[in-house]
């Protein structure tokens, strides 16, 4: 079974094939590759699977997923930080 988790894009660097940046998942920030979603921008929510952003999702869907994971006790949720 594969699981993709939504996260908020905090920063993006690099060109088309080397786009990478930071994504926040609750209170955790990880480095993510954006090669599969070149249209992603800072402030967007993306689904991430094994370090790759695979699609953009609506913020309401991301929040609903966070609430579900938190209710299951799988993830502690801190509010997403504002991108600067």
N, CA, C and O atoms as a Tinker XYZ file with bonds, in Angstrom:
   336  protein
     1  N      0.835000   -1.172000    0.000000    73     2
     2  CA     0.000000    0.000000    0.000000    64     1     3
     3  C      0.881000    1.237000    0.000000    63     2     4     5
     4  O      1.859000    1.311000    0.745000    81     3
     5  N      0.537000    2.203000   -0.831000    73     3     6
     6  CA     1.275000    3.460000   -0.915000    64     5     7
     7  C      0.491000    4.547000   -0.200000    63     6     8     9
     8  O     -0.740000    4.543000   -0.194000    81     7
     9  N      1.211000    5.466000    0.393000    73     7    10
    10  CA     0.570000    6.555000    1.093000    64     9    11
    11  C      1.230000    7.869000    0.700000    63    10    12    13
    12  O      2.446000    8.017000    0.823000    81    11
    13  N      0.447000    8.810000    0.234000    73    11    14
    14  CA     0.930000   10.148000   -0.063000    64    13    15
    15  C      0.337000   11.080000    0.992000    63    14    16    17
    16  O     -0.841000   10.970000    1.333000    81    15
    17  N      1.150000   11.989000    1.502000    73    15    18
    18  CA     0.742000   12.906000    2.561000    64    17    19
    19  C      0.752000   14.335000    2.014000    63    18    20    21
    20  O      1.691000   14.716000    1.315000    81    19
    21  N     -0.287000   15.139000    2.324000    73    19    22
    22  CA    -0.283000   16.522000    1.863000    64    21    23
    23  C      0.638000   17.381000    2.726000    63    22    24    25
    24  O      0.750000   17.183000    3.936000    81    23
    25  N      1.286000   18.331000    2.078000    73    23    26
    26  CA     2.141000   19.276000    2.786000    64    25    27
    27  C      2.092000   20.626000    2.115000    63    26    28    29
    28  O      1.744000   20.738000    0.939000    81    27
    29  N      2.446000   21.663000    2.877000    73    27    30
    30  CA     2.428000   23.026000    2.367000    64    29    31
    31  C      3.825000   23.408000    1.875000    63    30    32    33
    32  O      4.807000   23.251000    2.600000    81    31
    33  N      3.909000   23.908000    0.646000    73    31    34
    34  CA     5.186000   24.299000    0.046000    64    33    35
    35  C      5.672000   25.587000    0.709000    63    34    36    37
    36  O      4.984000   26.608000    0.692000    81    35
    37  N      6.872000   25.520000    1.292000    73    35    38
    38  CA     7.462000   26.686000    1.941000    64    37    39
    39  C      8.477000   27.398000    1.056000    63    38    40    41
    40  O      8.587000   28.623000    1.085000    81    39
    41  N      9.219000   26.617000    0.265000    73    39    42
    42  CA    10.203000   27.222000   -0.646000    64    41    43
    43  C     10.523000   26.259000   -1.774000    63    42    44    45
    44  O     10.437000   25.041000   -1.618000    81    43
    45  N     10.895000   26.832000   -2.920000    73    43    46
    46  CA    11.279000   26.041000   -4.092000    64    45    47
    47  C     12.511000   26.683000   -4.703000    63    46    48    49
    48  O     12.598000   27.906000   -4.821000    81    47
    49  N     13.478000   25.831000   -5.096000    73    47    50
    50  CA    14.699000   26.299000   -5.745000    64    49    51
    51  C     15.003000   25.407000   -6.936000    63    50    52    53
    52  O     14.509000   24.282000   -7.013000    81    51
    53  N     15.812000   25.901000   -7.864000    73    51    54
    54  CA    16.285000   25.096000   -8.974000    64    53    55
    55  C     15.478000   25.266000  -10.241000    63    54    56    57
    56  O     14.489000   25.998000  -10.278000    81    55
    57  N     15.926000   24.562000  -11.299000    73    55    58
    58  CA    15.278000   24.614000  -12.603000    64    57    59
    59  C     14.250000   23.513000  -12.768000    63    58    60    61
    60  O     13.897000   22.831000  -11.806000    81    59
    61  N     13.762000   23.339000  -14.013000    73    59    62
    62  CA    12.690000   22.376000  -14.292000    64    61    63
    63  C     12.984000   20.966000  -13.789000    63    62    64    65
    64  O     12.156000   20.385000  -13.087000    81    63
    65  N     14.130000   20.408000  -14.127000    73    63    66
    66  CA    14.433000   19.017000  -13.763000    64    65    67
    67  C     15.035000   18.892000  -12.369000    63    66    68    69
    68  O     15.110000   17.790000  -11.825000    81    67
    69  N     15.459000   19.993000  -11.793000    73    67    70
    70  CA    16.117000   19.933000  -10.492000    64    69    71
    71  C     15.365000   20.713000   -9.421000    63    70    72    73
    72  O     15.949000   21.090000   -8.405000    81    71
    73  N     14.070000   20.957000   -9.639000    73    71    74
    74  CA    13.299000   21.716000   -8.657000    64    73    75
    75  C     13.148000   20.924000   -7.374000    63    74    76    77
    76  O     12.700000   19.778000   -7.380000    81    75
    77  N     13.526000   21.548000   -6.285000    73    75    78
    78  CA    13.382000   20.945000   -4.966000    64    77    79
    79  C     13.100000   22.062000   -3.980000    63    78    80    81
    80  O     13.316000   23.237000   -4.279000    81    79
    81  N     12.626000   21.697000   -2.821000    73    79    82
    82  CA    12.357000   22.716000   -1.825000    64    81    83
    83  C     11.846000   22.103000   -0.541000    63    82    84    85
    84  O     11.886000   20.888000   -0.343000    81    83
    85  N     11.361000   22.980000    0.331000    73    83    86
    86  CA    10.889000   22.551000    1.638000    64    85    87
    87  C      9.367000   22.510000    1.668000    63    86    88    89
    88  O      8.689000   23.404000    1.160000    81    87
    89  N      8.849000   21.445000    2.278000    73    87    90
    90  CA     7.414000   21.249000    2.444000    64    89    91
    91  C      7.155000   20.937000    3.906000    63    90    92    93
    92  O      7.882000   20.160000    4.525000    81    91
    93  N      6.098000   21.558000    4.461000    73    91    94
    94  CA     5.739000   21.340000    5.851000    64    93    95
    95  C      4.574000   20.362000    5.956000    63    94    96    97
    96  O      3.553000   20.512000    5.284000    81    95
    97  N      4.747000   19.355000    6.815000    73    95    98
    98  CA     3.719000   18.359000    7.118000    64    97    99
    99  C      3.405000   18.504000    8.594000    63    98   100   101
   100  O      4.136000   17.973000    9.431000    81    99
   101  N      2.335000   19.211000    8.935000    73    99   102
   102  CA     2.088000   19.493000   10.346000    64   101   103
   103  C      3.255000   20.298000   10.878000    63   102   104   105
   104  O      3.518000   21.394000   10.383000    81   103
   105  N      3.962000   19.784000   11.873000    73   103   106
   106  CA     5.108000   20.497000   12.426000    64   105   107
   107  C      6.451000   20.043000   11.882000    63   106   108   109
   108  O      7.490000   20.464000   12.391000    81   107
   109  N      6.457000   19.203000   10.869000    73   107   110
   110  CA     7.692000   18.655000   10.305000    64   109   111
   111  C      7.951000   19.278000    8.938000    63   110   112   113
   112  O      7.032000   19.422000    8.131000    81   111
   113  N      9.205000   19.648000    8.681000    73   111   114
   114  CA     9.587000   20.203000    7.374000    64   113   115
   115  C     10.585000   19.249000    6.732000    63   114   116   117
   116  O     11.558000   18.836000    7.362000    81   115
   117  N     10.334000   18.901000    5.468000    73   115   118
   118  CA    11.198000   17.975000    4.729000    64   117   119
   119  C     11.547000   18.545000    3.357000    63   118   120   121
   120  O     10.824000   19.377000    2.809000    81   119
   121  N     12.665000   18.079000    2.819000    73   119   122
   122  CA    13.087000   18.414000    1.460000    64   121   123
   123  C     12.307000   17.527000    0.491000    63   122   124   125
   124  O     12.198000   16.319000    0.700000    81   123
   125  N     11.763000   18.133000   -0.574000    73   123   126
   126  CA    10.925000   17.422000   -1.538000    64   125   127
   127  C     11.348000   17.789000   -2.952000    63   126   128   129
   128  O     11.755000   18.922000   -3.210000    81   127
   129  N     11.252000   16.833000   -3.866000    73   127   130
   130  CA    11.533000   17.058000   -5.285000    64   129   131
   131  C     10.223000   17.442000   -5.980000    63   130   132   133
   132  O      9.200000   16.786000   -5.783000    81   131
   133  N     10.253000   18.516000   -6.804000    73   131   134
   134  CA     9.064000   19.017000   -7.494000    64   133   135
   135  C      9.062000   18.740000   -8.997000    63   134   136   137
   136  O      8.312000   19.379000   -9.734000    81   135
   137  N      9.878000   17.810000   -9.461000    73   135   138
   138  CA     9.983000   17.531000  -10.900000    64   137   139
   139  C      8.659000   17.100000  -11.524000    63   138   140   141
   140  O      8.410000   17.391000  -12.694000    81   139
   141  N      7.809000   16.413000  -10.767000    73   139   142
   142  CA     6.539000   15.917000  -11.315000    64   141   143
   143  C      5.429000   16.966000  -11.313000    63   142   144   145
   144  O      4.401000   16.786000  -11.966000    81   143
   145  N      5.634000   18.058000  -10.582000    73   143   146
   146  CA     4.618000   19.126000  -10.528000    64   145   147
   147  C      5.291000   20.486000  -10.736000    63   146   148   149
   148  O      5.427000   21.270000   -9.796000    81   147
   149  N      5.707000   20.754000  -11.971000    73   147   150
   150  CA     6.410000   22.011000  -12.245000    64   149   151
   151  C      5.544000   23.244000  -11.994000    63   150   152   153
   152  O      6.067000   24.350000  -11.854000    81   151
   153  N      4.225000   23.061000  -11.935000    73   151   154
   154  CA     3.328000   24.191000  -11.709000    64   153   155
   155  C      3.189000   24.556000  -10.228000    63   154   156   157
   156  O      2.566000   25.570000   -9.910000    81   155
   157  N      3.748000   23.764000   -9.320000    73   155   158
   158  CA     3.648000   24.034000   -7.885000    64   157   159
   159  C      4.365000   25.328000   -7.533000    63   158   160   161
   160  O      5.432000   25.635000   -8.064000    81   159
   161  N      3.751000   26.075000   -6.626000    73   159   162
   162  CA     4.293000   27.357000   -6.175000    64   161   163
   163  C      4.297000   27.391000   -4.646000    63   162   164   165
   164  O      3.590000   26.619000   -3.998000    81   163
   165  N      5.100000   28.295000   -4.079000    73   163   166
   166  CA     5.125000   28.500000   -2.631000    64   165   167
   167  C      3.710000   28.846000   -2.173000    63   166   168   169
   168  O      3.036000   29.685000   -2.771000    81   167
   169  N      3.275000   28.187000   -1.104000    73   167   170
   170  CA     1.932000   28.398000   -0.572000    64   169   171
   171  C      0.943000   27.335000   -0.997000    63   170   172   173
   172  O     -0.098000   27.173000   -0.360000    81   171
   173  N      1.249000   26.595000   -2.073000    73   171   174
   174  CA     0.388000   25.491000   -2.519000    64   173   175
   175  C      0.502000   24.315000   -1.554000    63   174   176   177
   176  O      1.481000   24.195000   -0.817000    81   175
   177  N     -0.506000   23.454000   -1.569000    73   175   178
   178  CA    -0.442000   22.173000   -0.881000    64   177   179
   179  C     -0.222000   21.110000   -1.939000    63   178   180   181
   180  O     -0.886000   21.103000   -2.975000    81   179
   181  N      0.721000   20.206000   -1.669000    73   179   182
   182  CA     1.034000   19.136000   -2.613000    64   181   183
   183  C      0.963000   17.791000   -1.898000    63   182   184   185
   184  O      1.209000   17.705000   -0.695000    81   183
   185  N      0.623000   16.736000   -2.651000    73   183   186
   186  CA     0.706000   15.371000   -2.133000    64   185   187
   187  C      2.129000   14.881000   -2.351000    63   186   188   189
   188  O      2.666000   15.002000   -3.452000    81   187
   189  N      2.743000   14.331000   -1.312000    73   187   190
   190  CA     4.130000   13.883000   -1.391000    64   189   191
   191  C      4.192000   12.386000   -1.097000    63   190   192   193
   192  O      3.632000   11.899000   -0.116000    81   191
   193  N      4.888000   11.681000   -1.975000    73   191   194
   194  CA     5.117000   10.246000   -1.808000    64   193   195
   195  C      6.603000    9.984000   -2.013000    63   194   196   197
   196  O      7.168000   10.361000   -3.039000    81   195
   197  N      7.229000    9.345000   -1.049000    73   195   198
   198  CA     8.669000    9.024000   -1.034000    64   197   199
   199  C      9.551000   10.180000   -1.516000    63   198   200   201
   200  O     10.457000    9.984000   -2.326000    81   199
   201  N      9.278000   11.376000   -1.016000    73   199   202
   202  CA    10.129000   12.527000   -1.310000    64   201   203
   203  C      9.818000   13.258000   -2.597000    63   202   204   205
   204  O     10.526000   14.204000   -2.942000    81   203
   205  N      8.784000   12.857000   -3.325000    73   203   206
   206  CA     8.395000   13.515000   -4.572000    64   205   207
   207  C      6.986000   14.086000   -4.451000    63   206   208   209
   208  O      6.057000   13.387000   -4.045000    81   207
   209  N      6.837000   15.351000   -4.805000    73   207   210
   210  CA     5.498000   15.934000   -4.909000    64   209   211
   211  C      4.871000   15.327000   -6.158000    63   210   212   213
   212  O      5.468000   15.364000   -7.234000    81   211
   213  N      3.658000   14.763000   -6.019000    73   211   214
   214  CA     3.042000   14.078000   -7.162000    64   213   215
   215  C      1.799000   14.796000   -7.676000    63   214   216   217
   216  O      1.348000   14.513000   -8.787000    81   215
   217  N      1.234000   15.716000   -6.899000    73   215   218
   218  CA     0.107000   16.516000   -7.380000    64   217   219
   219  C     -0.157000   17.662000   -6.414000    63   218   220   221
   220  O      0.280000   17.645000   -5.263000    81   219
   221  N     -0.880000   18.653000   -6.908000    73   219   222
   222  CA    -1.319000   19.773000   -6.080000    64   221   223
   223  C     -2.720000   19.440000   -5.575000    63   222   224   225
   224  O     -3.542000   18.895000   -6.312000    81   223
   225  N     -2.987000   19.775000   -4.303000    73   223   226
   226  CA    -4.313000   19.545000   -3.719000    64   225   227
   227  C     -4.834000   20.848000   -3.118000    63   226   228   229
   228  O     -4.069000   21.756000   -2.794000    81   227
   229  N     -6.151000   20.912000   -2.981000    73   227   230
   230  CA    -6.787000   22.065000   -2.350000    64   229   231
   231  C     -6.434000   22.090000   -0.860000    63   230   232   233
   232  O     -6.253000   21.041000   -0.241000    81   231
   233  N     -6.340000   23.284000   -0.295000    73   231   234
   234  CA    -6.004000   23.411000    1.123000    64   233   235
   235  C     -7.057000   22.758000    2.012000    63   234   236   237
   236  O     -6.723000   22.220000    3.068000    81   235
   237  N     -8.320000   22.796000    1.601000    73   235   238
   238  CA    -9.380000   22.168000    2.402000    64   237   239
   239  C     -9.205000   20.652000    2.464000    63   238   240   241
   240  O     -9.460000   20.039000    3.500000    81   239
   241  N     -8.775000   20.054000    1.370000    73   239   242
   242  CA    -8.522000   18.611000    1.350000    64   241   243
   243  C     -7.324000   18.265000    2.231000    63   242   244   245
   244  O     -7.343000   17.257000    2.938000    81   243
   245  N     -6.278000   19.100000    2.191000    73   243   246
   246  CA    -5.103000   18.872000    3.041000    64   245   247
   247  C     -5.497000   18.961000    4.514000    63   246   248   249
   248  O     -5.091000   18.113000    5.308000    81   247
   249  N     -6.276000   19.968000    4.890000    73   247   250
   250  CA    -6.711000   20.127000    6.274000    64   249   251
   251  C     -7.553000   18.938000    6.731000    63   250   252   253
   252  O     -7.402000   18.467000    7.858000    81   251
   253  N     -8.430000   18.456000    5.871000    73   251   254
   254  CA    -9.258000   17.304000    6.199000    64   253   255
   255  C     -8.391000   16.059000    6.432000    63   254   256   257
   256  O     -8.664000   15.270000    7.337000    81   255
   257  N     -7.367000   15.891000    5.630000    73   255   258
   258  CA    -6.451000   14.762000    5.799000    64   257   259
   259  C     -5.679000   14.878000    7.108000    63   258   260   261
   260  O     -5.518000   13.890000    7.824000    81   259
   261  N     -5.195000   16.094000    7.426000    73   259   262
   262  CA    -4.485000   16.316000    8.691000    64   261   263
   263  C     -5.378000   15.958000    9.876000    63   262   264   265
   264  O     -4.938000   15.292000   10.813000    81   263
   265  N     -6.639000   16.402000    9.831000    73   263   266
   266  CA    -7.572000   16.118000   10.925000    64   265   267
   267  C     -7.784000   14.611000   11.090000    63   266   268   269
   268  O     -7.828000   14.107000   12.212000    81   267
   269  N     -7.914000   13.903000    9.983000    73   267   270
   270  CA    -8.097000   12.454000   10.031000    64   269   271
   271  C     -6.866000   11.769000   10.632000    63   270   272   273
   272  O     -6.999000   10.913000   11.506000    81   271
   273  N     -5.674000   12.141000   10.170000    73   271   274
   274  CA    -4.449000   11.542000   10.696000    64   273   275
   275  C     -4.280000   11.846000   12.178000    63   274   276   277
   276  O     -3.840000   10.990000   12.944000    81   275
   277  N     -4.628000   13.058000   12.581000    73   275   278
   278  CA    -4.520000   13.429000   13.989000    64   277   279
   279  C     -5.518000   12.620000   14.833000    63   278   280   281
   280  O     -5.168000   12.158000   15.919000    81   279
   281  N     -6.746000   12.446000   14.349000    73   279   282
   282  CA    -7.755000   11.685000   15.097000    64   281   283
   283  C     -7.356000   10.215000   15.245000    63   282   284   285
   284  O     -7.758000    9.549000   16.199000    81   283
   285  N     -6.565000    9.719000   14.298000    73   283   286
   286  CA    -6.076000    8.344000   14.358000    64   285   287
   287  C     -4.850000    8.220000   15.275000    63   286   288   289
   288  O     -4.408000    7.111000   15.579000    81   287
   289  N     -4.303000    9.366000   15.715000    73   287   290
   290  CA    -3.114000    9.355000   16.556000    64   289   291
   291  C     -1.840000    9.091000   15.803000    63   290   292   293
   292  O     -0.823000    8.735000   16.398000    81   291
   293  N     -1.885000    9.264000   14.488000    73   291   294
   294  CA    -0.735000    8.977000   13.642000    64   293   295
   295  C      0.175000   10.192000   13.501000    63   294   296   297
   296  O      1.372000   10.053000   13.246000    81   295
   297  N     -0.395000   11.381000   13.666000    73   295   298
   298  CA     0.355000   12.598000   13.387000    64   297   299
   299  C     -0.111000   13.702000   14.323000    63   298   300   301
   300  O     -1.311000   13.921000   14.494000    81   299
   301  N      0.862000   14.404000   14.936000    73   299   302
   302  CA     0.524000   15.579000   15.708000    64   301   303
   303  C      0.568000   16.771000   14.761000    63   302   304   305
   304  O      1.538000   16.945000   14.024000    81   303
   305  N     -0.466000   17.583000   14.780000    73   303   306
   306  CA    -0.588000   18.665000   13.826000    64   305   307
   307  C     -0.314000   20.004000   14.477000    63   306   308   309
   308  O     -0.953000   20.378000   15.460000    81   307
   309  N      0.640000   20.718000   13.917000    73   307   310
   310  CA     0.846000   22.127000   14.236000    64   309   311
   311  C      0.294000   22.890000   13.040000    63   310   312   313
   312  O      0.342000   22.386000   11.918000    81   311
   313  N     -0.228000   24.090000   13.252000    73   311   314
   314  CA    -0.742000   24.831000   12.101000    64   313   315
   315  C      0.363000   25.088000   11.077000    63   314   316   317
   316  O      1.510000   25.305000   11.468000    81   315
   317  N      0.052000   25.072000    9.767000    73   315   318
   318  CA     1.073000   25.374000    8.766000    64   317   319
   319  C      1.654000   26.762000    8.983000    63   318   320   321
   320  O      0.924000   27.699000    9.306000    81   319
   321  N      2.961000   26.899000    8.807000    73   319   322
   322  CA     3.584000   28.212000    8.944000    64   321   323
   323  C      3.296000   29.040000    7.720000    63   322   324   325
   324  O      3.092000   28.501000    6.632000    81   323
   325  N      3.277000   30.330000    7.886000    73   323   326
   326  CA     3.077000   31.233000    6.769000    64   325   327
   327  C      4.376000   31.324000    5.983000    63   326   328   329
   328  O      5.447000   31.493000    6.566000    81   327
   329  N      4.288000   31.212000    4.667000    73   327   330
   330  CA     5.476000   31.337000    3.812000    64   329   331
   331  C      5.919000   32.783000    3.814000    63   330   332   333
   332  O      5.088000   33.690000    3.770000    81   331
   333  N      7.221000   33.005000    3.865000    73   331   334
   334  CA     7.723000   34.386000    3.861000    64   333   335
   335  C      8.223000   34.789000    2.496000    63   334   336
   336  O      8.679000   35.918000    2.314000    81   335
